[in-house]
Amino acid sequence: MNNNLIIKILPAVLKTKGQAELTVTGTSMEPTLIEGDLITIIKCDNYTIGDILVFDYKNEGLLVHRLLKTSNRYFCKGDNSFRLEDMPAENIIGKVTAVNGVPIAVWQKWKMDLSYAVNRSFVKSKYDITNTMQTDIYKLYSALILGKEENKMNYKKTDKMDFILSDETSLAVFDPESNNTYFFDETGIDILNCLDIPCDIEMLLDMLCNIYSASPEDIRADVEEFLADTVTKGIVEIV
């Protein structure tokens, strides 16, 4: 069906039936939505950061991308994209609640922050995708979110910041370039100590499992969130 025709019909279907289904085309939302997936859409009065919205975007027609920011406008980005789209509320047709009949998984805040950071890197790279893909932010996003890590990446604590350990339970990290100071508790200290030497995520998990008598599955999500935060802030580098 023609994209413009769908935009005209979809709001009426949602109003009368309460929900509608569409087939995904394109790759901009991989791996969350794959081409050929059947998505279920509903209309809402309010939309929340992290929702996957269906909207009419300028002269491009219907898009299905994730909401990352709101103000007086709504800012969306494809999980596998670089551009940030902005639109007024009236352009939003609905949100995705299920894919192939399975309720859509909720994204943690750190994943949304990292996705937004990819866009910021894209802007700083003057909208050059090739250059953006060479940044630490994108490499981390590609590995943790997109699952595209072809070669194992090594992570290491930066030597560009000052690490001030006040005691065994409190660490301050000062960034001379931005004048920002970041604070870490015992767990953060343990992870950063492991990153005194370059190691990939599996090596890092092994070291932390020995410290905490845990399994990699128990701590992987927390370690991924920690890496996302510290790489974004420049405290940890990809080497």
N, C-alpha and C positions, 0 to 999 in steps of 0.2 A: 504494500500500500504506500502511496506517495506520502512523504514526510509531512508536507503541508496539510494534507488531508487528515492525517493522524492528529495533528495539532488542533484541528477544528472539531474532530469527532470525540477525542479522548475526554475533554471536560464534560461533555454531555453523558458519556458512558459512566463516568465516575459519579455524576450527580444522580443518575437513575438507578444504577446497580451497586454503587458503593465502592466498587473496585474494578480494575481492568487488568488485562495481561498484555504484555508486549514481548517480542523476541529481540534479544540484544544483537546489535550489529557493531562491528568495530572492536578495537582492542584497548581503548582508552581507560577501561575500568578493570583490566586484568590485574591480578588474578581473582579479584572479587567477583567480577562478572565476565564470563567468557562468551564469545560470539556464539549465538545459537541458544543461549540460556533463555528460559522463559521467566520473566519477572512479573510479580504481582504489585500493583500500584494502588494506593488509596489517596484520597484528598484529606488534608488536615487543615485546621485553623492556624496551628503554629508548627514551626519546624525547628529542630534542635541540631546543634553542631554535631556532625557525624552522620546525619541522615543522608541517604542517597536520594537526591532530588531529580525529578523529571521536569524539565523546563524548556521554554521557547527562548532560544538565545539569538538575539539580533537577527542577522540574515542567514544564519546557519541552520535554523530549524530546531528539531527536538534533540536535546542532549540529556544524558543520564550520568550525572557526576555528583561527587560528595561535597556536602556543605562543610566548609572549614572556618568561615568567619561570618559574622553578621554585624551590621550597624544599622543604618537606614536602608541599606541594600544587603543582598545576599551574595556571598562569594564562594564559588564552587570550583573544584578541580578534579579531574579524573585521577584515579589512583595510579594509573600508568601514563600520566600526562605531566606537562610542565606548566602550562598556561593556567592562570586564574581568571575565571569568568565572573563578572558582577552583573546583577540584575535587580530590578524592583520586585516586590512580593507578587505583583499581579502576573508576572511571567512564569511563576511556579505552578505547575499543573498538579503535582502530587509527589509522593515519596514511595520508594521501593520498600516493601515489607517482607518479601520472600523471593527466593530464586529457586526455580524448579520445585516449588511447593515447600521448600525448607525456609523457616524464618531467617532473615538476614542477620548475620553475626554483628554484634556491636563492636565498633572499633574503640580501643583505648585512646585516651587523650594524647599520649605520647606519639602514637602513630599519626594522628591528625597534625600534631605540631611538626613532626618530621616531614610530612607531606607538604605542609605550608613552607617549611624551610627549603625544600627543593625548589619551590616557585621563587623564593627570595634569591636563591643561588642562580636561577634562570635569569632573573632580572639583572643581577649583578654581572652576569656573563653576557649582558647585552642581547639577551634572547637567542643565544647561540646554544643549541642543544648539545653539540659535540663538546663544547667547553664545560657546560653544566655537568655532563656525565663524567667529567674528570675530577669533579670536586669530591671531597670527603663526604659531604652531606648526601650526595646522590649515590655514591658507592655504598654507603651504609644503608640507605633506603632500599637500594636495589637488592642488597643481600637479605635484609631483615623482612621487608614487606613484599617485594616482587619475587623473591626467591631466584634471582638471576645471577648469583655469585658463581662465576665460572672458575675463578681461582680463589683459594682461601686468602682472606685479607688478614693482615696482622694489625693489631691495635697497640698503641704505646702512649704512655703518659707524656704530654708535651714538655719540652724544656724551655718553652717561651713564657711560662708563668711562674710565679713564686708560690711555693707550697709551704705553709706555715703551720706546723703541728704544735698546738698549744698543750695538748695532753693526748693520751691514748684514745680518747673518745671524740676529739674535735680537731678538724682540719679546716684551715682557711686557704683558699686558692685565689691569689690576686693576679688580675690581668693588667699588666702595665699599659697595654695599648688602649683598652677601653676604660680603665680605672674601675672595673667591676670586681667585686669580691664574691666568691661562692663558698658555701660552707657544707661540710660533709660530716656524717656521723661515723660510727665504728665500721658499719658495713661498707660505706663509701671508701673509707680509708683502706680496708682490706682489698677491695677491688683495685683501687689505684696502686697499691703496693704490688699487686700481681702484675700490673702494667708498667712496672719499672723496666721490664724487658719486653720486646715485641712478642705477641702471641696471638694466635687466632682464637675464635670464640670457643672452640672445643677445648683447647689448652686452658683457656681462662676458666671455663666451667670445671675442668678437672681439678685445677688448683683450689678453686673455691669449695668444691665438694669435699676436699680433704680438710679444709678449715671448718666447715659447718656440718660434716657428716651427713650430707644431703645427696640426692641424686640429681643429675643434670636436668631432668624433667621438672624437678621441684623448683629450681632456681632460674631456669632459662629465661622465662618471661621477664623476671625482674632484672636480670643482667642485660637483656636486650634493651629494656627501657633505660637503664643506666647508661649504656653506650650511646643510645640516641640522644640523651640529654647532654652528655659530656662531649661528644663529637660536635654537636651543634654549637656548644659554647667554646669549642677549641681547646678544651682541657685534655682530651684524648685525640690522638691523630691516627690516621690510617697510613701505615708505612709498607 
